[in-house]
Amino acid sequence: MKNLVISKTKRTPSINFNTSGELMIKGRSLPEDVINFYKPVLNWLEEFKLTAPKKITLTIDFSYLSTSTVRIALEALRIITSIENCKTTIIWMYEEDDIDMKEQGEILQSSIKTPFEFLEKQLTLVK
């Protein structure tokens, strides 16, 4: 099994899933065809589940996510948290003052009944 690496675009996040158990999604997620974009991710996770390491860390750092992305994220989280005999850490990052993004993480957390670590990022000013 190979690592899954997808570069970000203006409408899609970067995805860096390593077979070592270090998983990262970062950026905006509003693909025109959410099913087609995330299908390789869900397929990779299903295969990964069969040979997963004893420890997984998933870092989610969305700056924006569409409603359809939320449904896919929930499906991906369910796959990850269904892996047996594995310590799973889910880190949900959000920018300071972005209450909506933090609340979205809290909703997903309660949906899968697995605790997240919430990390607030400092805003970076663009000059």
MDTraj code that builds the backbone (N, CA, C; nanometers):
import mdtraj as md
import numpy as np

residues = "MET LYS ASN LEU VAL ILE SER LYS THR LYS ARG THR PRO SER ILE ASN PHE ASN THR SER GLY GLU LEU MET ILE LYS GLY ARG SER LEU PRO GLU ASP VAL ILE ASN PHE TYR LYS PRO VAL LEU ASN TRP LEU GLU GLU PHE LYS LEU THR ALA PRO LYS LYS ILE THR LEU THR ILE ASP PHE SER TYR LEU SER THR SER THR VAL ARG ILE ALA LEU GLU ALA LEU ARG ILE ILE THR SER ILE GLU ASN CYS LYS THR THR ILE ILE TRP MET TYR GLU GLU ASP ASP ILE ASP MET LYS GLU GLN GLY GLU ILE LEU GLN SER SER ILE LYS THR PRO PHE GLU PHE LEU GLU LYS GLN LEU THR LEU VAL LYS".split()
xyz = np.array([
    [0.0843, -0.1181, 0.0000],
    [0.0000, 0.0000, 0.0000],
    [0.0887, 0.1243, 0.0000],
    [0.0497, 0.2224, -0.0793],
    [0.1261, 0.3467, -0.0900],
    [0.0574, 0.4584, -0.0119],
    [0.1359, 0.5610, 0.0209],
    [0.0801, 0.6813, 0.0817],
    [-0.0141, 0.7467, -0.0185],
    [-0.1094, 0.8233, 0.0306],
    [-0.2002, 0.8993, -0.0550],
    [-0.1666, 1.0465, -0.0401],
    [-0.1258, 1.1078, -0.1504],
    [-0.0916, 1.2504, -0.1488],
    [-0.1679, 1.3181, -0.2619],
    [-0.2493, 1.4172, -0.2245],
    [-0.3245, 1.4969, -0.3211],
    [-0.2912, 1.6430, -0.2940],
    [-0.2460, 1.7132, -0.3960],
    [-0.2111, 1.8546, -0.3797],
    [-0.3364, 1.9410, -0.3739],
    [-0.3272, 2.0508, -0.2991],
    [-0.4411, 2.1412, -0.2866],
    [-0.4598, 2.2219, -0.4149],
    [-0.5826, 2.2666, -0.4334],
    [-0.6160, 2.3608, -0.5394],
    [-0.6942, 2.4748, -0.4735],
    [-0.7466, 2.5657, -0.5533],
    [-0.8274, 2.6733, -0.4971],
    [-0.9552, 2.6207, -0.4321],
    [-1.0026, 2.5042, -0.4787],
    [-1.1304, 2.4500, -0.4309],
    [-1.1177, 2.3212, -0.3494],
    [-0.9980, 2.2646, -0.3435],
    [-0.9822, 2.1370, -0.2749],
    [-0.8626, 2.1391, -0.1792],
    [-0.8720, 2.0625, -0.0714],
    [-0.7644, 2.0616, 0.0283],
    [-0.6485, 1.9719, -0.0134],
    [-0.5357, 1.9910, 0.0514],
    [-0.4262, 1.8954, 0.0355],
    [-0.4577, 1.7782, 0.1278],
    [-0.4220, 1.6608, 0.0800],
    [-0.4432, 1.5394, 0.1583],
    [-0.3113, 1.4643, 0.1598],
    [-0.2651, 1.4348, 0.2799],
    [-0.1402, 1.3629, 0.2960],
    [-0.1642, 1.2518, 0.3980],
    [-0.1936, 1.1338, 0.3465],
    [-0.2204, 1.0178, 0.4307],
    [-0.1034, 0.9221, 0.4181],
    [-0.0344, 0.9005, 0.5277],
    [0.0810, 0.8107, 0.5293],
    [0.0428, 0.6771, 0.5915],
    [0.0964, 0.5707, 0.5363],
    [0.0688, 0.4369, 0.5889],
    [0.1214, 0.4214, 0.7309],
    [0.2078, 0.5134, 0.7746],
    [0.2591, 0.5114, 0.9124],
    [0.1512, 0.5468, 1.0140],
    [0.0385, 0.6060, 0.9650],
    [-0.0696, 0.6453, 1.0545],
    [-0.0829, 0.7946, 1.0730],
    [0.0054, 0.8716, 1.0096],
    [-0.0045, 1.0177, 1.0150],
    [-0.0916, 1.0637, 0.8973],
    [-0.2107, 1.1154, 0.9278],
    [-0.3067, 1.1556, 0.8262],
    [-0.3369, 1.3038, 0.8423],
    [-0.3379, 1.3785, 0.7289],
    [-0.3605, 1.5235, 0.7344],
    [-0.4466, 1.5679, 0.6167],
    [-0.5478, 1.6476, 0.6497],
    [-0.6291, 1.7156, 0.5487],
    [-0.6205, 1.8636, 0.5822],
    [-0.5881, 1.9465, 0.4806],
    [-0.5685, 2.0889, 0.5088],
    [-0.6112, 2.1740, 0.3903],
    [-0.6940, 2.2759, 0.4193],
    [-0.7303, 2.3731, 0.3171],
    [-0.8814, 2.3877, 0.3010],
    [-0.9199, 2.4449, 0.1876],
    [-1.0608, 2.4670, 0.1544],
    [-1.1166, 2.3421, 0.0881],
    [-1.2406, 2.3109, 0.1187],
    [-1.3031, 2.1958, 0.0540],
    [-1.4398, 2.2341, 0.0002],
    [-1.4423, 2.2690, -0.1260],
    [-1.5664, 2.2925, -0.1962],
    [-1.5512, 2.2463, -0.3417],
    [-1.5170, 2.1168, -0.3578],
    [-1.4999, 2.0646, -0.4932],
    [-1.6326, 2.0649, -0.5690],
    [-1.6233, 2.0810, -0.7005],
    [-1.7448, 2.0791, -0.7819],
    [-1.8131, 1.9436, -0.7729],
    [-1.7350, 1.8357, -0.7722],
    [-1.7892, 1.7002, -0.7602],
    [-1.7266, 1.6349, -0.6374],
    [-1.7905, 1.6523, -0.5229],
    [-1.7340, 1.6068, -0.3966],
    [-1.7156, 1.4546, -0.3942],
    [-1.8072, 1.3813, -0.4526],
    [-1.7976, 1.2351, -0.4536],
    [-1.6732, 1.1911, -0.5303],
    [-1.6540, 1.2463, -0.6486],
    [-1.5364, 1.2096, -0.7298],
    [-1.4061, 1.2498, -0.6627],
    [-1.4043, 1.3665, -0.6002],
    [-1.2808, 1.4113, -0.5363],
    [-1.2447, 1.3211, -0.4185],
    [-1.3408, 1.2887, -0.3335],
    [-1.3119, 1.2140, -0.2116],
    [-1.3166, 1.0616, -0.2284],
    [-1.3615, 1.0121, -0.3425],
    [-1.3684, 0.8667, -0.3619],
    [-1.2330, 0.7987, -0.3402],
    [-1.1218, 0.8503, -0.3965],
    [-0.9919, 0.7871, -0.3704],
    [-0.9528, 0.7907, -0.2222],
    [-0.9960, 0.8929, -0.1511],
    [-0.9655, 0.9049, -0.0080],
    [-1.0381, 0.7948, 0.0698],
    [-1.1670, 0.7790, 0.0439],
    [-1.2449, 0.6763, 0.1132],
    [-1.1959, 0.5368, 0.0762],
    [-1.1623, 0.5157, -0.0512],
    [-1.1082, 0.3859, -0.0931],
    [-0.9762, 0.3569, -0.0226],
    [-0.8890, 0.4583, -0.0131],
    [-0.7603, 0.4415, 0.0543],
    [-0.7832, 0.4046, 0.2008],
    [-0.8759, 0.4729, 0.2664],
    [-0.9032, 0.4446, 0.4075],
    [-0.9553, 0.3027, 0.4277],
    [-1.0401, 0.2556, 0.3381],
    [-1.0914, 0.1186, 0.3493],
    [-0.9777, 0.0172, 0.3367],
    [-0.8843, 0.0429, 0.2464],
    [-0.7694, -0.0464, 0.2317],
    [-0.6749, -0.0329, 0.3515],
    [-0.6529, 0.0893, 0.3956],
    [-0.5657, 0.1184, 0.5100],
    [-0.6140, 0.0471, 0.6354],
    [-0.7442, 0.0412, 0.6513],
    [-0.8070, -0.0219, 0.7671],
    [-0.7591, -0.1662, 0.7866],
    [-0.7284, -0.2332, 0.6771],
    [-0.6883, -0.3741, 0.6838],
    [-0.5481, -0.3946, 0.7397],
    [-0.4620, -0.2926, 0.7273],
    [-0.3224, -0.3066, 0.7708],
    [-0.2777, -0.1894, 0.8574],
    [-0.3725, -0.1215, 0.9190],
    [-0.3424, 0.0010, 0.9944],
    [-0.2464, -0.0250, 1.1096],
    [-0.1622, 0.0746, 1.1402],
    [-0.0734, 0.0638, 1.2562],
    [-0.1541, 0.0735, 1.3855],
    [-0.0873, 0.0572, 1.4974],
    [-0.1528, 0.0605, 1.6288],
    [-0.1898, 0.2020, 1.6730],
    [-0.1357, 0.3027, 1.6026],
    [-0.1631, 0.4413, 1.6400],
    [-0.1869, 0.5232, 1.5130],
    [-0.2945, 0.6005, 1.5145],
    [-0.3280, 0.6887, 1.4025],
    [-0.3507, 0.8284, 1.4571],
    [-0.2938, 0.9260, 1.3893],
    [-0.3223, 1.0661, 1.4210],
    [-0.3772, 1.1313, 1.2951],
    [-0.5007, 1.1763, 1.3031],
    [-0.5656, 1.2468, 1.1929],
    [-0.5757, 1.3937, 1.2301],
    [-0.5122, 1.4782, 1.1492],
    [-0.5202, 1.6230, 1.1703],
    [-0.6081, 1.6809, 1.0603],
    [-0.7144, 1.7499, 1.1024],
    [-0.8073, 1.8127, 1.0088],
    [-0.7951, 1.9626, 1.0272],
    [-0.7589, 2.0307, 0.9185],
    [-0.7349, 2.1746, 0.9237],
    [-0.8054, 2.2412, 0.8047],
    [-0.9377, 2.2409, 0.8086],
    [-1.0154, 2.3047, 0.7018],
    [-1.0235, 2.4545, 0.7280],
    [-1.0025, 2.5328, 0.6241],
    [-1.0305, 2.6757, 0.6353],
    [-1.1756, 2.7018, 0.5949],
    [-1.2300, 2.6099, 0.5155],
    [-1.3711, 2.6149, 0.4771],
    [-1.4097, 2.4754, 0.4301],
    [-1.5324, 2.4333, 0.4612],
    [-1.5815, 2.3077, 0.4063],
    [-1.7285, 2.3216, 0.3724],
    [-1.7646, 2.2663, 0.2571],
    [-1.9025, 2.2706, 0.2107],
    [-1.9866, 2.1685, 0.2860],
    [-2.1163, 2.1814, 0.2760],
    [-2.2074, 2.0877, 0.3410],
    [-2.1840, 1.9458, 0.2908],
    [-2.1616, 1.9310, 0.1615],
    [-2.1380, 1.7967, 0.1070],
    [-2.0052, 1.7397, 0.1568],
    [-1.9082, 1.8250, 0.1843],
    [-1.7821, 1.7786, 0.2416],
    [-1.8035, 1.7269, 0.3832],
    [-1.8922, 1.7890, 0.4578],
    [-1.9197, 1.7450, 0.5948],
    [-1.9674, 1.5993, 0.5943],
    [-2.0542, 1.5656, 0.4998],
    [-2.1038, 1.4275, 0.4910],
    [-1.9904, 1.3300, 0.4607],
    [-1.9008, 1.3678, 0.3705],
    [-1.7867, 1.2819, 0.3358],
    [-1.6916, 1.2717, 0.4548],
    [-1.6687, 1.3837, 0.5227],
    [-1.5803, 1.3833, 0.6402],
    [-1.6351, 1.2886, 0.7462],
    [-1.7641, 1.2894, 0.7658],
    [-1.8265, 1.2001, 0.8632],
    [-1.8041, 1.0539, 0.8232],
    [-1.8193, 1.0248, 0.6956],
    [-1.7961, 0.8889, 0.6483],
    [-1.6504, 0.8472, 0.6708],
    [-1.5560, 0.9369, 0.6390],
    [-1.4135, 0.9076, 0.6596],
    [-1.3838, 0.8862, 0.8080],
    [-1.4401, 0.9692, 0.8938],
    [-1.4191, 0.9552, 1.0381],
    [-1.4744, 0.8227, 1.0896],
    [-1.5867, 0.7811, 1.0371],
    [-1.6446, 0.6524, 1.0786],
    [-1.5540, 0.5362, 1.0388],
    [-1.4943, 0.5456, 0.9205],
    [-1.4016, 0.4401, 0.8784],
    [-1.2820, 0.4359, 0.9730],
    [-1.2232, 0.5517, 0.9982],
    [-1.1028, 0.5587, 1.0824],
    [-1.1311, 0.5097, 1.2245],
    [-1.2433, 0.5529, 1.2808],
    [-1.2718, 0.5147, 1.4186],
    [-1.3209, 0.3705, 1.4315],
    [-1.3476, 0.3046, 1.3193],
    [-1.3892, 0.1638, 1.3248],
    [-1.2707, 0.0680, 1.3241],
    [-1.1496, 0.1206, 1.3105],
    [-1.0308, 0.0354, 1.3078],
    [-1.0084, -0.0203, 1.4479],
    [-1.0035, -0.1515, 1.4554],
    [-0.9909, -0.2181, 1.5849],
    [-0.8459, -0.2209, 1.6328],
    [-0.8298, -0.2270, 1.7652],
    [-0.6973, -0.2356, 1.8289],
    [-0.6046, -0.1228, 1.7857],
    [-0.6595, -0.0028, 1.7785],
    [-0.5822, 0.1124, 1.7322],
    [-0.6166, 0.2331, 1.8191],
    [-0.5132, 0.3063, 1.8612],
    [-0.5339, 0.4321, 1.9342],
    [-0.5442, 0.5432, 1.8297],
    [-0.6590, 0.6049, 1.8236],
    [-0.6832, 0.7087, 1.7241],
    [-0.6921, 0.8450, 1.7912],
    [-0.6129, 0.9392, 1.7408],
    [-0.6187, 1.0778, 1.7862],
    [-0.6679, 1.1623, 1.6697],
    [-0.7716, 1.2408, 1.6941],
    [-0.8249, 1.3300, 1.5911],
    [-0.8043, 1.4728, 1.6393],
    [-0.7301, 1.5483, 1.5606],
    [-0.7008, 1.6884, 1.5934],
    [-0.7801, 1.7764, 1.4977],
    [-0.8642, 1.8621, 1.5526],
    [-0.9458, 1.9541, 1.4727],
    [-0.8887, 2.0939, 1.4930],
    [-0.8355, 2.1512, 1.3856],
    [-0.7755, 2.2844, 1.3943],
    [-0.8728, 2.3880, 1.3389],
    [-0.8703, 2.5047, 1.3996],
    [-0.9559, 2.6144, 1.3535],
    [-0.8869, 2.7455, 1.3889],
    [-0.9172, 2.8478, 1.3099],
    [-0.8579, 2.9782, 1.3357],
    [-0.9279, 3.0441, 1.4538],
    [-0.8493, 3.1203, 1.5310],
    [-0.9089, 3.1912, 1.6439],
    [-1.0252, 3.2756, 1.5926],
    [-1.1276, 3.2841, 1.6699],
    [-1.2490, 3.3587, 1.6369],
    [-1.3362, 3.2915, 1.5312],
    [-1.2976, 3.1752, 1.4782],
    [-1.3819, 3.1051, 1.3813],
    [-1.4690, 3.0047, 1.4578],
    [-1.5707, 3.0585, 1.5223],
    [-1.6591, 2.9780, 1.6058],
    [-1.7333, 2.8742, 1.5216],
    [-1.7712, 2.9103, 1.3989],
    [-1.8432, 2.8166, 1.3121],
    [-1.7604, 2.6916, 1.2842],
    [-1.6321, 2.7096, 1.2561],
    [-1.5468, 2.5947, 1.2268],
    [-1.5278, 2.5084, 1.3521],
    [-1.5122, 2.5724, 1.4656],
    [-1.4992, 2.4954, 1.5892],
    [-1.6275, 2.4167, 1.6150],
    [-1.7421, 2.4809, 1.5969],
    [-1.8701, 2.4134, 1.6189],
    [-1.8891, 2.2973, 1.5217],
    [-1.8418, 2.3129, 1.3982],
    [-1.8528, 2.2032, 1.3018],
    [-1.7743, 2.0821, 1.3517],
    [-1.6571, 2.1058, 1.4062],
    [-1.5783, 1.9978, 1.4646],
    [-1.6507, 1.9325, 1.5815],
    [-1.7144, 2.0148, 1.6644],
    [-1.7882, 1.9613, 1.7794],
    [-1.9058, 1.8749, 1.7345],
    [-1.9721, 1.9151, 1.6262],
    [-2.0839, 1.8374, 1.5726],
    [-2.0341, 1.7023, 1.5212],
    [-1.9240, 1.7036, 1.4471],
    [-1.8677, 1.5779, 1.3970],
    [-1.8224, 1.4891, 1.5123],
    [-1.7608, 1.5503, 1.6119],
    [-1.7158, 1.4760, 1.7300],
    [-1.8332, 1.4040, 1.7956],
    [-1.9434, 1.4738, 1.8149],
    [-2.0583, 1.4109, 1.8806],
    [-2.1239, 1.3069, 1.7906],
    [-2.1144, 1.3236, 1.6599],
    [-2.1736, 1.2272, 1.5665],
    [-2.1023, 1.0934, 1.5691],
    [-1.9700, 1.0962, 1.5871],
    [-1.8952, 0.9699, 1.5871],
    [-1.8637, 0.9219, 1.7280],
    [-1.9008, 1.0041, 1.8263],
    [-1.8807, 0.9682, 1.9676],
    [-1.7354, 0.9337, 2.0000],
    [-1.6461, 1.0128, 1.9429],
    [-1.5024, 0.9991, 1.9685],
    [-1.4493, 1.1386, 1.9996],
    [-1.3745, 1.1548, 2.1084],
    [-1.3253, 1.2886, 2.1422],
    [-1.2208, 1.3395, 2.0428],
    [-1.2295, 1.4684, 2.0145],
    [-1.1311, 1.5374, 1.9314],
    [-1.0424, 1.6207, 2.0229],
    [-0.9245, 1.6518, 1.9758],
    [-0.8425, 1.7562, 2.0369],
    [-0.8659, 1.8804, 1.9525],
    [-0.9080, 1.9889, 2.0140],
    [-0.9326, 2.1131, 1.9412],
    [-0.8133, 2.2056, 1.9594],
    [-0.7549, 2.2473, 1.8473],
    [-0.6397, 2.3371, 1.8503],
    [-0.6733, 2.4664, 1.7766],
    [-0.6649, 2.5745, 1.8498],
    [-0.6913, 2.7057, 1.7917],
    [-0.5634, 2.7588, 1.7290],
    [-0.5732, 2.8015, 1.6014],
    [-0.4584, 2.8605, 1.5315],
    [-0.4673, 3.0125, 1.5410],
    [-0.3528, 3.0751, 1.5521],
    [-0.3478, 3.2202, 1.5509],
    [-0.3703, 3.2691, 1.4085],
    [-0.4448, 3.3759, 1.3945],
    [-0.4672, 3.4341, 1.2618],
    [-0.3358, 3.4889, 1.2080],
    [-0.3139, 3.4673, 1.0801],
    [-0.1953, 3.5244, 1.0168],
    [-0.2418, 3.6366, 0.9264],
    [-0.1817, 3.7497, 0.9426],
    [-0.2185, 3.8659, 0.8609],
    [-0.1430, 3.8639, 0.7298],
    [-0.2166, 3.8829, 0.6201],
    [-0.1538, 3.8873, 0.4878],
    [-0.1202, 4.0325, 0.4588],
    [0.0062, 4.0542, 0.4209],
    [0.0488, 4.1927, 0.3931],
    [0.0567, 4.2183, 0.2446],
])
top = md.Topology()
chain = top.add_chain()
for i, resn in enumerate(residues, 1):
    res = top.add_residue(resn, chain, resSeq=i)
    for name in ("N", "CA", "C"):
        top.add_atom(name, md.element.get_by_symbol(name[0]), res)
traj = md.Trajectory(xyz[None], top)
